[in-house]
Amino acid sequence: MSTTSEIAAHYFDCVARQDIEGMIECWRPGSRANFVGMEELRAPEDYRSWFGNLFSCFPDFRLEARSIVAEGEEASVHWQATGTFDGEGVFEGFRPNGAKIDIEGVDLLTLEEGRIVHITAILNGLDMARQLGAVPPKGSFADKAMAGAFNAKTAAAKKLKDLRR
């Protein structure tokens, strides 16, 4: 029987190899993954399409499990992913533009009887959006202008609220 740590390592090895069927074999059917701020997936139904699309959009996608900490039937996996957004398809509403990503995150896994029943995946979506070019680089003129527009809108909304009192 495999340990929680071994199952987590095997699952992330499947992700690294873009082996969707291997990933699905790690799951108890009907279980869910929550990619915080992005997507909620049900295994196996959503895995083929979501990860198939991810790997199609980032054909050189690589993932490394940097550390795995497991206790009982729970594991925490700190990972790093890289890739070039130059494939086919649409990812999170964006078409590939050749941008390179280098992101890291943490997945919290829950297992029952040796199969994954839940994953909460946490990553910095704003950093990923910046790397994809969907959001201006931090500290750039465009970033400061966007923050200024947001703050002006907030101030106007506050004044309007104050006037209504």
CORTA-V71735 format. One record per residue. N is the residue number from 1. RES is the residue in one letter. PHI is phi in degrees with one decimal (none if undefined). NEAR is the number of other C-alpha atoms within 8 Angstrom. Layout:
n->N res->RES phi->PHI near->NEAR
n->N res->RES phi->PHI near->NEAR
//
This chain:
n->1 res->M phi->none near->2
n->2 res->S phi->-81.0 near->6
n->3 res->T phi->-83.0 near->7
n->4 res->T phi->-57.4 near->14
n->5 res->S phi->-61.8 near->10
n->6 res->E phi->-65.6 near->8
n->7 res->I phi->-66.3 near->12
n->8 res->A phi->-60.9 near->12
n->9 res->A phi->-61.9 near->10
n->10 res->H phi->-63.6 near->8
n->11 res->Y phi->-58.9 near->11
n->12 res->F phi->-70.7 near->12
n->13 res->D phi->-65.8 near->10
n->14 res->C phi->-63.2 near->12
n->15 res->V phi->-60.5 near->11
n->16 res->A phi->-60.4 near->11
n->17 res->R phi->-89.1 near->7
n->18 res->Q phi->58.4 near->8
n->19 res->D phi->-96.5 near->9
n->20 res->I phi->-63.2 near->12
n->21 res->E phi->-64.3 near->7
n->22 res->G phi->-63.7 near->9
n->23 res->M phi->-60.8 near->12
n->24 res->I phi->-61.8 near->10
n->25 res->E phi->-62.3 near->7
n->26 res->C phi->-77.8 near->10
n->27 res->W phi->-97.2 near->12
n->28 res->R phi->-82.5 near->10
n->29 res->P phi->-53.5 near->6
n->30 res->G phi->89.2 near->7
n->31 res->S phi->-77.9 near->11
n->32 res->R phi->-125.7 near->11
n->33 res->A phi->-121.8 near->12
n->34 res->N phi->-115.2 near->11
n->35 res->F phi->-90.6 near->11
n->36 res->V phi->-50.1 near->10
n->37 res->G phi->78.3 near->5
n->38 res->M phi->-125.1 near->7
n->39 res->E phi->-157.4 near->7
n->40 res->E phi->-121.4 near->9
n->41 res->L phi->-117.3 near->11
n->42 res->R phi->-110.3 near->11
n->43 res->A phi->-93.2 near->14
n->44 res->P phi->-93.0 near->10
n->45 res->E phi->-50.9 near->8
n->46 res->D phi->-86.5 near->9
n->47 res->Y phi->-65.7 near->13
n->48 res->R phi->-60.2 near->10
n->49 res->S phi->-73.8 near->8
n->50 res->W phi->-67.2 near->8
n->51 res->F phi->-72.2 near->9
n->52 res->G phi->-60.1 near->10
n->53 res->N phi->-66.1 near->11
n->54 res->L phi->-55.9 near->9
n->55 res->F phi->-69.1 near->11
n->56 res->S phi->-71.5 near->10
n->57 res->C phi->-73.1 near->14
n->58 res->F phi->-121.4 near->12
n->59 res->P phi->-60.0 near->11
n->60 res->D phi->-99.1 near->8
n->61 res->F phi->-53.9 near->12
n->62 res->R phi->-131.9 near->9
n->63 res->L phi->-135.1 near->11
n->64 res->E phi->-125.5 near->10
n->65 res->A phi->-78.9 near->12
n->66 res->R phi->-79.2 near->8
n->67 res->S phi->-156.2 near->7
n->68 res->I phi->-131.0 near->12
n->69 res->V phi->-121.2 near->8
n->70 res->A phi->-130.0 near->10
n->71 res->E phi->-147.2 near->7
n->72 res->G phi->60.0 near->5
n->73 res->E phi->-104.5 near->9
n->74 res->E phi->-126.3 near->11
n->75 res->A phi->-142.6 near->14
n->76 res->S phi->-119.2 near->11
n->77 res->V phi->-123.1 near->14
n->78 res->H phi->-92.0 near->12
n->79 res->W phi->-129.0 near->13
n->80 res->Q phi->-132.4 near->12
n->81 res->A phi->-126.8 near->12
n->82 res->T phi->-132.5 near->12
n->83 res->G phi->172.6 near->12
n->84 res->T phi->-115.9 near->13
n->85 res->F phi->-83.2 near->14
n->86 res->D phi->-132.3 near->11
n->87 res->G phi->-95.5 near->10
n->88 res->E phi->-112.2 near->8
n->89 res->G phi->107.1 near->9
n->90 res->V phi->-133.5 near->10
n->91 res->F phi->-115.8 near->10
n->92 res->E phi->50.9 near->5
n->93 res->G phi->89.4 near->5
n->94 res->F phi->-113.8 near->6
n->95 res->R phi->-87.5 near->8
n->96 res->P phi->-53.7 near->13
n->97 res->N phi->-131.1 near->7
n->98 res->G phi->88.0 near->7
n->99 res->A phi->-67.1 near->11
n->100 res->K phi->-102.8 near->10
n->101 res->I phi->-117.3 near->12
n->102 res->D phi->-146.9 near->10
n->103 res->I phi->-124.4 near->11
n->104 res->E phi->-135.2 near->10
n->105 res->G phi->-161.7 near->11
n->106 res->V phi->-133.6 near->11
n->107 res->D phi->-111.5 near->12
n->108 res->L phi->-106.9 near->11
n->109 res->L phi->-105.6 near->14
n->110 res->T phi->-122.9 near->11
n->111 res->L phi->-115.3 near->12
n->112 res->E phi->-140.0 near->8
n->113 res->E phi->51.5 near->4
n->114 res->G phi->80.3 near->9
n->115 res->R phi->-127.3 near->10
n->116 res->I phi->-70.1 near->13
n->117 res->V phi->-116.5 near->12
n->118 res->H phi->-162.2 near->11
n->119 res->I phi->-132.5 near->12
n->120 res->T phi->-110.3 near->11
n->121 res->A phi->-103.6 near->12
n->122 res->I phi->-121.6 near->9
n->123 res->L phi->-147.0 near->9
n->124 res->N phi->-84.9 near->9
n->125 res->G phi->-63.1 near->8
n->126 res->L phi->-65.6 near->7
n->127 res->D phi->-62.7 near->8
n->128 res->M phi->-63.3 near->11
n->129 res->A phi->-62.0 near->10
n->130 res->R phi->-62.7 near->12
n->131 res->Q phi->-64.5 near->12
n->132 res->L phi->-76.9 near->12
n->133 res->G phi->88.3 near->9
n->134 res->A phi->-80.2 near->7
n->135 res->V phi->-131.2 near->9
n->136 res->P phi->-59.3 near->9
n->137 res->P phi->-58.6 near->10
n->138 res->K phi->-58.7 near->6
n->139 res->G phi->82.1 near->6
n->140 res->S phi->-73.5 near->8
n->141 res->F phi->-57.3 near->6
n->142 res->A phi->-62.6 near->8
n->143 res->D phi->-63.1 near->12
n->144 res->K phi->-66.5 near->9
n->145 res->A phi->-65.7 near->8
n->146 res->M phi->-63.9 near->8
n->147 res->A phi->-64.0 near->8
n->148 res->G phi->-62.7 near->8
n->149 res->A phi->-64.3 near->8
n->150 res->F phi->-61.8 near->8
n->151 res->N phi->-66.4 near->8
n->152 res->A phi->-64.9 near->8
n->153 res->K phi->-63.4 near->8
n->154 res->T phi->-62.6 near->8
n->155 res->A phi->-64.3 near->8
n->156 res->A phi->-64.8 near->8
n->157 res->A phi->-64.5 near->8
n->158 res->K phi->-65.9 near->8
n->159 res->K phi->-60.2 near->8
n->160 res->L phi->-62.5 near->8
n->161 res->K phi->-63.7 near->8
n->162 res->D phi->-63.0 near->7
n->163 res->L phi->-65.7 near->6
n->164 res->R phi->-75.4 near->5
n->165 res->R phi->-75.7 near->4
//
